Amino acid sequence: MAATAIAPVAWGSNYYVTHEFLPAGHPLWGGVLRALPAGVLLWAVRRRRPSGPWWWRSAVLGTLNVGAFFALIFVAAQLLPSGVAATVMATSPVVMMLLAWILVSERPAVGQLAGAALGIAGVLLLLTGSGEIPAAGVAASVGAMALSSLGYVLTKRWGAGVDVLSLTSWQLVAGAVVLLPAAVLVEGAPPALDGAAVAGFGYVTVVATAVAFAAWFTGLRHLPAGTVGLVGLLNPVTGVLLGTALAGELLTARQVGGLVLVLAGVLAGQPVLRAALRRGRRPGTVQCAGAPAPEPDVSGQDRPDDLARPHRHTDAAPGGVVPRDLPVVLHRQAPAGVRARPVSARRPGGADLAVVPPGHRDPAG
């Protein structure tokens, strides 16, 4: 989770760097100058070209996550108050949860849905907009949110077996190639850059793009998509805090309340926290004699290999005695044709139970 958080924190710092150092009026060229050098930099580290289906997959993901996203965000920024656009983007965790449920069979947990509700409420308090709200601007913002959410979930589905740096570099280069014609047609020649702009693009390219996207896709590989989406709510939090610390902006009581809600929503959706809360609610666990110590499960979800690991009974009777009406299954999976060493468990009254893997046939009857 800490590695994933690098991405929204870096993206949140983009607001200040862009406003203070980058040339105004060239957002499409800014996207090209941001994505292309970052993709080339990551490719230089890994030096691996796409192969097989990854030629078209890179084009699809680069369009969804970089090219179309940057273009639609540009349109939304031109037409909408910043608070409205940010609020629309804050619904991304919910969309990612639904898409992950459909595409990668990740059913959203109650904690994730509650965290998303808290996070959206916090963003509503944190960012406020005013003035008219054009339908075209809302459509562009919703499109950017939906396409990027789909691209992130597809990255999670397709990315197994491909190292994160290569996966990220291919998407950034493809996205820049998609953006380049739009930048030339809409904005003309690239902007002239002074020393401050070069330094700003250096930060945006290396930290806010290369490192940030690699961290984001690493999170998608190791965490549920809904959890990653909730971590993304740190983006507006970072932007507001940097504006307060560096630009002299003041936080209102309402914004402080929004910050607290966003952080609570991010934490509520984390599997580690949910697992810790469940363990805190469980009664004492009794381990029967002869069974090896069970491995802790911090994922917050059932693991597919649980049947091959030692199981334990909870809600046991006082004194550590297994109640007579509870089935006892304590084993490690044995190879085919090999008898597992029995594990003893004592019932009330002194009788021993020999427990072997399910389906085992004892030649002795």
C-alpha positions in Angstrom: 0.0 0.0 0.0 2.9 2.4 0.8 4.4 1.8 -2.6 1.1 2.4 -4.3 0.6 5.6 -2.4 3.7 7.1 -4.1 1.6 7.5 -7.3 -1.3 9.7 -6.1 1.0 11.7 -3.9 3.3 12.4 -6.9 0.2 13.2 -9.1 -1.1 15.5 -6.4 2.2 17.4 -6.4 1.7 17.9 -10.2 -0.8 20.6 -9.6 1.7 22.9 -7.8 4.6 22.1 -10.2 2.4 22.6 -13.3 1.0 25.9 -12.0 4.4 27.3 -10.9 6.9 26.1 -13.5 5.3 24.7 -16.7 4.1 26.9 -19.6 0.4 27.6 -19.6 -1.9 26.9 -22.5 -0.2 23.7 -23.8 -1.7 20.8 -21.9 -1.6 18.4 -24.8 2.1 19.1 -25.5 2.6 18.9 -21.8 1.2 15.4 -21.9 3.4 14.4 -24.7 6.5 15.9 -23.1 5.6 14.2 -19.9 4.7 10.7 -21.2 7.2 10.1 -24.0 10.5 10.8 -22.0 9.2 8.8 -19.1 8.4 5.8 -21.3 11.8 6.0 -23.0 13.5 6.2 -19.6 11.8 3.1 -18.2 12.4 1.3 -21.4 16.1 2.2 -21.2 16.2 0.6 -17.7 14.6 -2.7 -18.8 15.2 -2.7 -22.6 12.4 -5.1 -23.4 10.1 -4.7 -26.4 6.5 -5.9 -26.6 5.9 -9.3 -28.2 2.9 -11.2 -29.4 -0.4 -9.7 -28.2 1.4 -7.0 -26.2 1.7 -4.9 -29.4 -2.0 -4.3 -29.5 -2.5 -4.5 -25.7 0.1 -1.7 -25.2 -1.7 0.4 -27.7 -5.1 -0.2 -26.0 -3.8 0.5 -22.5 -1.7 3.5 -23.5 -4.7 5.0 -25.1 -7.0 4.4 -22.1 -4.5 5.2 -19.3 -2.5 8.0 -21.0 -3.6 9.3 -24.4 -7.4 9.6 -24.1 -7.1 10.3 -20.4 -4.9 13.3 -20.8 -6.9 14.7 -23.7 -10.3 14.3 -21.9 -8.8 15.8 -18.7 -7.7 18.7 -20.7 -11.2 19.3 -22.0 -12.7 18.9 -18.6 -10.2 21.4 -17.1 -11.1 23.9 -19.7 -14.9 23.6 -19.2 -15.4 22.7 -15.5 -14.5 24.2 -12.2 -11.6 22.2 -10.7 -13.7 21.1 -7.7 -16.4 19.6 -10.0 -13.8 17.7 -12.1 -12.0 16.4 -9.0 -15.3 15.2 -7.5 -16.2 13.3 -10.7 -12.7 11.7 -10.6 -13.2 10.7 -7.0 -15.9 8.2 -8.0 -13.1 6.2 -9.7 -12.8 3.7 -6.8 -16.4 2.6 -7.2 -16.1 2.2 -10.9 -12.8 0.2 -10.5 -14.5 -2.1 -8.0 -17.4 -2.8 -10.3 -15.1 -3.4 -13.3 -12.8 -5.6 -11.3 -15.8 -7.7 -10.1 -16.8 -8.2 -13.8 -13.3 -8.6 -15.4 -11.1 -10.2 -12.8 -13.7 -11.7 -10.3 -12.7 -9.4 -7.4 -15.9 -9.0 -5.5 -15.8 -5.8 -3.5 -15.8 -6.1 0.3 -18.1 -4.1 2.5 -15.1 -2.2 3.9 -14.1 -1.1 0.4 -17.6 0.1 -0.4 -17.8 2.0 2.9 -14.3 3.4 2.3 -15.4 4.6 -1.2 -18.5 6.3 0.3 -16.3 8.1 3.0 -13.7 9.1 0.4 -16.3 10.6 -2.0 -17.9 12.5 0.8 -14.5 13.8 1.9 -13.6 15.0 -1.6 -17.0 16.8 -1.8 -16.0 18.7 1.4 -12.4 19.2 0.4 -13.0 20.6 -3.1 -15.9 22.9 -4.0 -16.7 24.4 -7.3 -18.8 27.3 -8.4 -20.4 28.7 -11.6 -22.1 26.9 -14.4 -21.5 23.2 -15.1 -21.6 22.5 -18.9 -22.7 19.1 -19.8 -19.8 18.7 -22.3 -17.4 19.2 -19.4 -19.1 16.7 -17.2 -19.1 14.1 -20.1 -15.4 14.7 -20.6 -14.6 14.2 -16.9 -16.8 11.1 -16.7 -15.2 9.7 -19.8 -11.7 10.3 -18.5 -12.6 8.6 -15.2 -14.3 5.6 -16.9 -11.6 5.0 -19.5 -8.8 5.2 -17.0 -10.6 2.9 -14.6 -11.1 0.4 -17.4 -7.5 0.7 -18.4 -6.3 0.1 -14.8 -8.4 -3.0 -14.4 -7.3 -4.4 -17.9 -3.7 -3.7 -16.8 -4.3 -5.9 -13.8 -5.9 -8.6 -15.9 -3.3 -8.7 -18.7 -0.2 -7.8 -16.7 0.6 -11.2 -15.1 4.0 -12.4 -16.3 5.2 -9.0 -17.5 7.6 -7.0 -15.4 6.1 -3.7 -14.2 8.8 -1.4 -15.7 8.3 -2.8 -19.2 4.5 -2.8 -18.8 4.6 0.9 -17.8 7.1 2.0 -20.5 5.1 0.5 -23.3 1.9 2.2 -22.2 3.6 5.6 -21.7 5.2 5.5 -25.2 1.9 4.4 -26.8 0.0 7.1 -25.0 2.4 9.8 -26.2 2.1 8.5 -29.8 -1.7 8.9 -29.5 -1.4 12.4 -28.0 1.1 13.7 -30.5 -1.2 14.3 -33.5 -3.8 15.9 -31.3 -1.2 18.2 -29.8 0.0 19.3 -33.3 -3.5 19.9 -34.6 -4.9 21.7 -31.5 -1.8 23.6 -30.2 0.5 23.8 -33.1 4.3 23.9 -32.4 5.6 22.8 -29.0 6.1 25.5 -26.4 9.4 27.2 -25.8 11.0 26.1 -22.5 13.1 28.2 -20.1 15.3 26.8 -17.3 12.4 26.6 -14.8 10.2 24.8 -17.3 12.9 22.3 -18.1 13.4 21.6 -14.4 9.6 21.3 -13.9 9.3 18.8 -16.8 12.2 16.9 -15.3 10.3 16.4 -12.1 7.0 15.7 -13.8 8.7 13.1 -16.2 10.8 11.2 -13.6 8.8 11.4 -10.4 5.2 12.2 -11.4 5.1 9.9 -14.4 7.8 7.2 -14.6 8.0 6.5 -10.8 4.3 7.2 -10.2 2.9 5.0 -12.9 5.3 2.1 -12.1 4.2 2.4 -8.4 0.5 2.5 -9.4 0.8 -0.6 -11.7 2.8 -2.4 -8.9 -0.1 -1.8 -6.6 -2.6 -3.1 -9.1 -0.5 -6.3 -9.3 -0.5 -7.0 -5.6 -3.7 -5.4 -4.2 -7.4 -5.6 -5.2 -8.3 -3.0 -7.8 -10.8 -1.3 -5.4 -8.2 -0.9 -2.8 -5.8 0.8 -5.3 -8.6 3.1 -6.4 -9.1 4.2 -2.8 -5.4 4.9 -2.3 -5.8 7.2 -5.4 -8.0 9.5 -3.3 -4.7 10.8 -1.8 -4.3 12.7 -5.0 -6.6 15.7 -4.1 -5.4 15.5 -0.5 -1.8 16.0 -1.6 -2.8 18.9 -3.9 -4.6 20.7 -1.1 -1.9 20.2 1.5 0.9 21.3 -0.9 -1.2 24.4 -1.7 -1.4 25.1 2.0 2.3 24.5 2.7 3.9 26.1 -0.4 1.4 28.5 -1.9 0.1 30.0 1.4 -3.5 28.8 0.9 -5.6 28.4 4.1 -7.5 25.3 5.1 -11.1 25.9 6.3 -12.7 23.7 8.9 -14.8 22.1 6.2 -11.7 21.1 4.3 -10.1 19.7 7.4 -13.2 17.5 7.8 -12.9 16.5 4.2 -9.2 15.5 4.7 -10.2 13.3 7.7 -13.0 11.6 5.8 -10.8 10.9 2.8 -8.0 9.3 4.9 -10.6 7.3 6.8 -12.0 6.0 3.5 -8.6 5.0 2.3 -7.9 3.1 5.5 -11.3 1.5 5.6 -10.6 -0.2 2.3 -7.3 -1.8 3.2 -7.3 -5.6 3.5 -4.7 -5.6 6.3 -6.9 -3.4 8.5 -10.0 -5.4 7.8 -8.2 -8.6 8.7 -6.8 -7.1 11.9 -10.3 -6.0 12.9 -11.7 -9.5 12.2 -8.9 -11.0 14.3 -9.7 -8.6 17.1 -13.4 -9.8 17.2 -12.6 -13.5 17.2 -12.7 -15.5 20.5 -9.6 -17.3 21.5 -8.3 -19.9 19.1 -7.5 -23.4 20.2 -5.0 -25.5 18.3 -5.4 -29.3 18.6 -2.4 -31.5 19.6 -0.1 -32.5 16.9 -1.0 -29.8 14.3 1.7 -27.4 13.2 1.1 -23.8 13.9 -1.1 -22.2 11.3 0.3 -19.4 9.2 -1.2 -15.9 9.7 -3.4 -14.6 7.0 -3.1 -10.9 6.5 -4.8 -10.7 3.1 -8.3 -10.2 4.5 -9.6 -12.7 1.9 -9.8 -16.5 1.8 -6.7 -18.0 0.2 -7.2 -20.7 -2.4 -4.7 -23.1 -0.8 -6.4 -23.0 2.6 -7.4 -26.7 2.2 -3.7 -27.6 2.0 -2.8 -25.8 5.2 -3.5 -26.6 8.8 -6.9 -25.5 9.9 -7.9 -24.4 13.4 -11.2 -24.3 15.4 -12.5 -21.2 17.0 -15.3 -20.8 19.5 -14.0 -23.9 21.4 -15.2 -24.9 24.8 -13.4 -23.6 27.9 -10.2 -25.4 28.6 -9.3 -26.0 25.0 -11.4 -29.1 24.5 -12.9 -29.5 21.0 -16.7 -29.9 21.3 -18.1 -33.3 20.3 -20.4 -31.9 17.6 -17.6 -30.1 15.7 -15.9 -31.9 12.8 -12.1 -32.0 13.0 -10.1 -31.7 9.9 -6.4 -31.1 10.6 -3.9 -32.1 7.9 -1.4 -31.2 5.3 -2.0 -32.4 1.8 -0.2 -35.8 1.2 1.1 -36.9 -2.2 -1.0 -39.4 -4.1 -0.7 -42.9 -2.7 1.1 -41.9 0.5 -0.6 -42.2 3.8 -0.5 -39.1 5.9 0.7 -39.4 9.5 -2.5 -39.1 11.6 -3.0 -36.1 13.8 -4.6 -36.7 17.2 -7.4 -34.7 18.6 -9.1 -35.6 21.9 -12.8 -35.6 22.4 -14.4 -35.1 25.8 -14.3 -38.4 27.5 -10.8 -39.4 26.4 -11.4 -40.9 22.9 -8.8 -40.1 20.3 -9.5 -39.3 16.7 -7.2 -40.1 13.8 -7.6 -37.5 11.1 -6.3 -38.1 7.5 -6.7 -36.2 4.3 -10.2 -36.4 2.7 -10.7 -39.2 0.2 -7.9 -41.3 1.6 -8.5 -45.1 1.5 -6.9 -47.0 4.4 -5.9 -50.5 3.1 -6.4 -51.8 6.7 -10.0 -50.7 6.6 
